[in-house]
Amino acid sequence: VIQLGASKDGKDKCASLSGIVKNHPDLVAFKKKWKAENGAMTSSEGKATKKAVVDLFIVPRHIADILQLDKDEVMAVNAKTEERKGTGFLTKKECNAIIENYIDREGLKDPKGK
């Protein structure tokens, strides 16, 4: 399911994760089984809901402190799902918003728009 190889800098010849084999038979079988078990769920209101697997990110505390980022944004206080609220697990869109806010606040935008 994972692919090992040399590190990008070439220092480590064999112990780096170099990719994921997305069409590996075990992974394909797992995805089919997972979809069959979890694909269509119902919420407490009786509405049909779907589970999804998404990449989540965490801004390290020392980075948030150095850049003086908004603590509520970094802790995902306004996350769409109740499970993520206040956990610090951020979606890509939320991370991009934090970065954009930082760039605007610090006046780091390129005046030429590049």
N, C-alpha and C positions, 0 to 999 in steps of 0.2 A: 504494500500500500504506500510505503514511503520509499524514496529513492535517495541512496547515499552516494556521496562522491566527494571530490576535493573541495576545500573551502574556496570561496571566491577570490581570496587573496593569495591562494596557492600554498599557504603555510602548512595546512593540514591536508594531507593527501587522501584520507579515507573516512574521516569521522564526522562529516558535515551533512546535514540534511540539505539535499539539493533540489528536492521536488516531491510532489505527490503524484502517484500514478492513478489518475482519476478513473481510468477504465479498467483497473485491476478487478478480476472476477469477485474477490471477497468484498471489495468496497461496493461494487454494483449490487451484489446480493444483499448486503447490509442496507443499502439505500432503499431497495425494493421492499424489504421486510419492514423497515422503519416507516415507510410511507403507508404500507398496508395497516400497520398497527396505530400510527399516529396521524395519518393524513387528514381525516375529517373528524374534528372534535366538536363538542357543543359547549358553549359557555354557560355560566349560571343563569343568564337571561334566556337561554334556549336558542341563541343564534349559533349558526354553524361557524366554527373558527378553524383556522389552520395553523399548525405549528411550522416554524421556519428555523433554519439554522443560519445564523449570521455571524460575521466576524465582529468581535467586541474588543475595544482597546481601553487601556488604563493609562492615564497621565501620571507618571511617577511624582510623588509628593515633592521631592526636591526640585523638579522641573517647574511644577506649579508654583512653588514658593519663589524661585528665582525670577520667573517671568511675571509674578504677581497676577496669576490668573484668577478669575472669579471662582471661589470655592464651590458655589452651588452648581455652576456649569461643569466643573471638573468631577463633582460627585454625582452627576446625572440626576439632580433633584427634580428636573422637569422632564424626565424620561417618559416615553409614551406608555410603557408597560409598568405596572405596579411592582413587578419582580425586580426591575432594574433601578427603580427610584432610590437614590441615596447610596447606591453600591459603588459608584465610580466606574462602572462598565459603560463605555460610550460606543455608539455606532460611528461609522465613518463620517456620516453627515454631521453628527454632533461634534466630532473632533475637528472637522473642517470649519465649523462655525466658531469654535474656540480659537482656532488659528486666525481666522479672518478678523475676529474681534480684537485679538492681540495686535495684528498688523495695523488695523485702523487706529487703535488707541495709541500706538507708538509712532504713528506716522511713517510707517515703513513702505508704503505703496510707492511704486515707481511712477513718477509724474508722467512718464511717456507711455504708461500702460503696458509695459513688458513684463 
